[in-house]
Amino acid sequence: MNNRYENFPILLFSTVKLSISVQEMSIKGDERPSEYIVKESKFGAIESYLELGQIPIIDAIGHGISSSFLDKIREAAKQFFELPVEEKQRYSREIYGGREGYGVDAIVSEKQVRDWSYRLILRVFPEDQRRLNLWPENPNDFGEVVHEYAIEVKFMMDVLFKAMAKSLNLEENSFSHKLSGEQAQMIARFNFFPTCSRPDQVFGVKTHTDGTGLTVLLQDKEVEGLQVLVDGKWVRVAIVPHAIFVNLGAQMQIMSNNDIFKSPLHRVVTNPERLRLSVALLNVPDPETEIGPVEKLIDETRPRIYKNVKNYSSINYKCFQRGEVALETLKI
């Protein structure tokens, strides 16, 4: 394995306008509107997690990205979210349409519970599909930093795809030819979670599985919030400041069949005292690429579990907002 990956660990595993914004409610401590309150959930109450539980740290390949550069990514995100509201609104998805840009989640369901967060979502790859009018000009090196980080992460993802295929005695491109081809997308998602006076009632991000092949997450350096469902109990993901959390997405679970590589249910809780930032890079196949179980992983002892599907990430997003698990809709 290339020695550039030996230094640091990887952790494996229509818009409705409100009269007051999440950030304003955070500052004023106002009572939360009903759109944000978690009334019931089949995934357990917000407080139902194991205080001492932790996800094990596995140094699978090491990521080789310097700690100073990872801090630079965090700083770029921090500087953007600290900008005046008027300047951030220049990149609003409400202005330009679509899911890219700055803002809160679109409303796709009448029963949707809103997340206590803001996001800046940018398509990074393919490069010719970047909507550069949505890329912040402040901080002035934002685009350069994001581009460099995305190249490093893409290389790391390709190494992981090959390693995962080899671990199942498959040809090394068995996953990557679908998940990381020339037209595969990489989406950068910068997440900002304001303080919330009612963390017992409001999620930063609702329970979901990622609709990706892989998700690479750079957590906040100090403030926890991410939790993963393990054996029916919520387990907190501890912070290792210069580690990268790699989450297997549902499209990898579909391709591996038989849940060999499982996409975990996870969520983000809110914090009453401290802001939280995270940066996720999402690997998503081209929407027209059909994803299904790898043929060599289907036999009499391992029958096909999932249907083939195109544009799964869109299906996943709609199910997520309705409180459903999209993978369940594809089971045969």
ROBATI-61379 format. One record per residue (C-alpha): residue in one letter; x, y, z. Coordinates in Angstrom, 2 decimals, m for minus. Example, Ala and Ser with C-alpha at 12.3 -4.5 7.8 and 13.67 -1.06 7.14 Angstrom:
<atoms>
 guba       u       v       w
    A   12.30   m4.50    7.80
    S   13.67   m1.06    7.14
</atoms>
This chain:
<atoms>
 guba       u       v       w
    M    0.00    0.00    0.00
    N    1.24    3.49   m0.82
    N    2.99    4.87    2.28
    R    1.23    8.24    1.97
    Y   m1.61    6.54    3.90
    E    0.34    5.39    6.94
    N    0.27    8.43    9.19
    F   m3.31    8.95   10.31
    P   m6.23    6.65   11.11
    I   m9.54    6.26    9.36
    L  m12.69    5.49   11.38
    L  m14.59    2.86    9.43
    F  m17.82    2.15    9.74
    S  m40.78   22.88   m2.30
    T  m39.00   25.03    0.35
    V  m41.22   26.40    3.14
    K  m40.11   29.69    4.66
    L  m40.37   30.11    8.41
    S  m40.94   33.49   10.02
    I  m37.70   33.09   11.95
    S  m34.52   31.21   11.02
    V  m32.78   28.39   12.87
    Q  m29.89   30.71   13.66
    E  m32.18   33.41   15.08
    M  m33.99   30.84   17.22
    S  m30.64   29.55   18.43
    I  m29.51   33.03   19.49
    K  m32.81   34.08   21.08
    G  m33.60   30.71   22.65
    D  m37.13   30.85   21.23
    E  m39.52   27.93   21.58
    R  m39.11   25.48   18.73
    P  m41.81   25.41   16.02
    S  m43.64   22.10   15.69
    E  m41.84   21.43   12.37
    Y  m38.66   20.66   14.33
    I  m40.06   18.62   17.22
    V  m39.52   14.86   17.14
    K  m42.90   13.56   18.28
    E  m42.29    9.86   17.75
    S  m39.66    7.67   16.12
    K  m39.37    3.96   15.46
    F  m35.62    4.36   15.90
    G  m35.77    5.28   19.58
    A  m35.94    8.50   21.60
    I  m33.28   11.18   21.21
    E  m31.79   10.43   24.64
    S  m31.62    6.64   24.03
    Y  m27.87    6.19   23.52
    L  m25.08    4.41   25.34
    E  m23.06    6.96   27.29
    L  m19.99    4.72   27.31
    G  m20.43    3.11   23.91
    Q  m17.93    3.95   21.20
    I  m17.24    2.95   17.62
    P  m13.90    1.10   17.43
    I  m11.05    2.84   15.62
    I   m9.59    0.81   12.77
    D   m6.49    2.06   10.96
    A   m7.45    0.46    7.65
    I   m5.04    2.30    5.37
    G   m4.32    5.64    6.97
    H   m5.33    8.72    4.99
    G   m2.04   10.60    4.65
    I   m3.60   14.08    4.81
    S   m1.72   16.39    7.16
    S   m3.41   17.48   10.36
    S   m2.72   21.11    9.48
    F   m4.58   20.73    6.18
    L   m7.57   19.09    7.86
    D   m7.68   22.06   10.24
    K   m7.59   24.31    7.19
    I  m10.71   22.59    5.81
    R  m12.49   23.12    9.12
    E  m11.39   26.75    9.20
    A  m12.72   27.38    5.67
    A  m16.11   25.98    6.72
    K  m16.08   28.03    9.93
    Q  m15.27   31.26    8.10
    F  m18.08   30.72    5.61
    F  m20.74   30.05    8.25
    E  m19.55   33.09   10.23
    L  m20.30   35.40    7.29
    P  m23.25   37.79    7.60
    V  m26.57   36.22    6.60
    E  m26.85   38.54    3.61
    E  m23.55   37.33    2.18
    K  m24.34   33.64    2.70
    Q  m27.69   34.18    1.01
    R  m25.80   35.04   m2.20
    Y  m25.31   31.27   m2.53
    S  m28.83   30.30   m1.51
    R  m30.38   27.29   m3.26
    E  m33.71   29.13   m3.08
    I  m32.32   31.65   m5.56
    Y  m30.72   29.23   m8.00
    G  m32.91   26.15   m7.58
    G  m31.87   22.56   m7.05
    R  m30.24   20.96   m4.02
    E  m26.88   22.71   m4.37
    G  m26.04   25.88   m2.51
    Y  m26.64   27.23    0.99
    G  m29.75   26.71    3.08
    V  m31.90   24.22    4.96
    D  m33.50   21.06    3.62
    A  m36.34   21.30    1.15
    I  m39.76   20.12    2.28
    V  m40.77   16.92    0.44
    S  m43.32   15.48    2.89
    E  m46.21   16.90    4.94
    K  m45.06   14.93    7.98
    Q  m41.40   15.87    7.57
    V  m39.50   16.80   10.73
    R  m36.98   19.53    9.99
    D  m33.31   19.25   10.92
    W  m31.66   21.83   13.20
    S  m28.90   22.66   10.75
    Y  m27.74   24.64    7.75
    R  m25.84   23.14    4.85
    L  m23.68   24.33    2.00
    I  m23.84   21.67   m0.72
    L  m21.50   21.77   m3.73
    R  m20.83   19.35   m6.58
    V  m17.07   18.90   m6.83
    F  m16.72   16.13   m9.44
    P  m17.06   15.88  m12.39
    E  m15.32   19.23  m12.58
    D  m17.27   20.36  m15.65
    Q  m20.49   20.05  m13.62
    R  m19.45   22.47  m10.88
    R  m21.83   25.37  m10.37
    L  m19.12   27.87   m9.54
    N  m21.61   30.68   m8.89
    L  m22.47   28.74   m5.69
    W  m18.85   28.41   m4.54
    P  m18.10   31.04   m1.88
    E  m15.58   33.75   m2.69
    N  m14.99   34.34    1.02
    P  m12.71   33.00    2.41
    N  m10.76   33.74   m0.75
    D   m8.99   30.36   m0.84
    F  m12.18   28.37   m0.28
    G  m12.34   26.85   m3.77
    E   m8.66   25.94   m3.81
    V   m8.82   24.24   m0.42
    V  m11.97   22.26   m1.28
    H  m10.51   21.14   m4.62
    E   m7.28   19.92   m3.04
    Y   m9.11   18.08   m0.27
    A  m11.51   16.44   m2.75
    I   m8.62   15.11   m4.85
    E   m7.04   13.54   m1.76
    V  m10.32   11.99   m0.64
    K  m11.16   10.69   m4.13
    F   m7.80    8.89   m4.26
    M   m8.47    7.40   m0.84
    M  m11.97    6.27   m1.86
    D  m10.57    4.50   m4.92
    V   m8.08    2.64   m2.71
    L  m10.90    1.60   m0.37
    F  m13.14    0.38   m3.22
    K  m10.33   m1.84   m4.52
    A   m9.42   m3.13   m1.06
    M  m13.06   m3.96   m0.29
    A  m13.41   m5.87   m3.57
    K  m10.24   m7.85   m2.94
    S  m11.44   m8.74    0.57
    L  m14.36  m10.58   m1.07
    N  m12.11  m12.26   m3.67
    L  m13.55  m10.11   m6.43
    E  m11.76   m8.29   m9.24
    E  m10.50   m5.03   m7.83
    N  m12.75   m2.87  m10.03
    S  m15.96   m4.74   m9.09
    F  m17.23   m1.76   m7.06
    S  m15.25    1.14   m8.49
    H  m16.41    0.65  m12.12
    K  m19.90    1.65  m10.99
    L  m19.18    3.93   m8.05
    S  m16.14    5.94   m9.17
    G  m16.18    6.15  m12.95
    E  m15.58    9.36  m14.87
    Q  m19.19   10.46  m14.49
    A  m19.47    9.51  m10.81
    Q  m20.25   12.48   m8.60
    M  m18.55   13.77   m5.49
    I  m20.67   16.12   m3.43
    A  m19.21   18.31   m0.67
    R  m21.62   18.98    2.18
    F  m20.62   21.52    4.82
    N  m22.83   21.17    7.91
    F  m23.46   23.82   10.55
    F  m25.39   22.94   13.71
    P  m26.35   25.95   15.89
    T  m26.91   25.51   19.61
    C  m30.35   24.22   20.56
    S  m32.02   24.77   23.93
    R  m34.12   21.59   23.55
    P  m31.71   18.80   22.52
    D  m34.23   16.33   23.96
    Q  m36.74   17.28   21.24
    V  m34.77   18.32   18.16
    F  m32.33   16.50   15.86
    G  m29.36   18.03   14.07
    V  m29.95   15.35   11.41
    K  m32.71   12.75   11.58
    T  m32.04    9.00   11.55
    H  m30.99    7.80    8.09
    T  m28.63    5.71    6.00
    D  m26.48    7.52    3.45
    G  m27.55    7.16   m0.18
    T  m23.92    7.01   m1.29
    G  m21.27    4.46   m2.17
    L  m19.00    5.91    0.49
    T  m19.22    8.99    2.71
    V  m16.04   10.53    4.12
    L  m16.72   12.73    7.14
    L  m14.43   15.19    8.87
    Q  m16.01   15.73   12.27
    D  m15.90   18.80   14.45
    K  m12.60   18.83   16.30
    E  m14.17   19.27   19.74
    V  m17.96   18.83   19.76
    E  m19.55   15.38   19.45
    G  m22.96   14.75   17.92
    L  m22.80   11.79   15.55
    Q  m24.41    8.53   16.76
    V  m24.72    5.11   15.09
    L  m27.34    2.45   15.77
    V  m25.64   m0.78   16.89
    D  m27.68   m3.83   17.95
    G  m30.73   m1.65   18.60
    K  m28.88    0.89   20.76
    W  m27.46    4.29   19.90
    V  m23.68    4.55   20.23
    R  m21.82    7.84   20.16
    V  m18.96    8.30   17.68
    A  m16.06    9.71   19.65
    I  m13.88   12.47   18.24
    V  m10.39   11.63   17.07
    P   m9.34   15.12   15.88
    H   m7.31   14.18   12.80
    A   m9.00   10.92   11.90
    I  m11.51   10.62    9.08
    F  m14.80    8.79    9.56
    V  m15.68    6.57    6.60
    N  m19.33    5.57    6.42
    L  m20.49    2.84    4.04
    G  m23.43    4.07    1.99
    A  m26.51    2.13    0.96
    Q  m25.33    1.73   m2.64
    M  m22.32   m0.22   m1.38
    Q  m24.69   m2.40    0.67
    I  m26.77   m3.08   m2.46
    M  m23.72   m4.03   m4.53
    S  m22.25   m6.31   m1.84
    N  m25.54   m8.24   m1.49
    N  m26.31  m10.22    1.65
    D  m25.44   m7.14    3.73
    I  m21.73   m8.00    3.63
    F  m20.89   m4.29    3.72
    K  m23.71   m2.77    5.75
    S  m24.77    0.87    5.65
    P  m25.46    1.89    9.27
    L  m28.38    3.93   10.52
    H  m27.04    7.12   12.07
    R  m28.16   10.52   13.31
    V  m26.82   13.79   14.70
    V  m28.02   15.15   18.04
    T  m28.03   18.83   18.98
    N  m26.05   20.59   21.69
    P  m27.47   23.24   24.06
    E  m24.16   25.05   24.60
    R  m21.82   24.65   21.64
    L  m21.95   25.08   17.88
    R  m20.84   22.15   15.75
    L  m19.36   21.90   12.24
    S  m18.62   18.94   10.00
    V  m17.55   18.43    6.38
    A  m18.74   15.41    4.39
    L  m17.65   14.29    0.92
    L  m20.21   12.02   m0.69
    N  m19.46    9.51   m3.44
    V  m22.54    9.07   m5.66
    P  m22.76    7.17   m8.98
    D  m24.02    8.99  m12.04
    P  m27.85    9.00  m11.77
    E  m28.15    6.97  m14.99
    T  m25.81    4.24  m13.74
    E  m27.75    1.16  m12.71
    I  m26.67   m0.23   m9.34
    G  m27.34   m3.79   m8.26
    P  m25.70   m6.74   m6.49
    V  m22.38   m7.87   m8.02
    E  m23.15  m11.05   m9.96
    K  m20.32  m13.03   m8.37
    L  m21.90  m12.41   m4.97
    I  m25.16  m14.09   m6.01
    D  m25.51  m17.86   m5.77
    E  m27.70  m20.55   m4.20
    T  m26.39  m19.81   m0.72
    R  m26.56  m16.04   m1.23
    P  m29.69  m15.21   m3.23
    R  m30.19  m11.72   m4.61
    I  m31.57   m9.43   m1.90
    Y  m31.98   m6.12   m3.77
    K  m33.48   m4.96   m7.06
    N  m31.37   m2.98   m9.51
    V  m31.92    0.75   m9.25
    K  m30.96    4.06  m10.86
    N  m30.65    7.42   m9.08
    Y  m30.87    5.79   m5.66
    S  m29.65    8.91   m3.87
    S  m32.82   10.76   m4.88
    I  m35.00    7.90   m3.62
    N  m33.00    7.83   m0.40
    Y  m33.42   11.57    0.21
    K  m37.21   11.44   m0.11
    C  m37.46    8.38    2.16
    F  m35.16   10.07    4.69
    Q  m37.42   13.08    4.93
    R  m40.43   10.81    5.48
    G  m38.66    8.89    8.25
    E  m38.34    5.75    6.13
    V  m35.34    3.55    5.19
    A  m35.01    3.50    1.39
    L  m33.17    0.17    1.33
    E  m36.30   m1.56    2.59
    T  m38.16   m0.49   m0.56
    L  m35.67   m2.32   m2.79
    K  m35.70   m5.72   m1.11
    I  m36.93   m8.58   m3.24
</atoms>
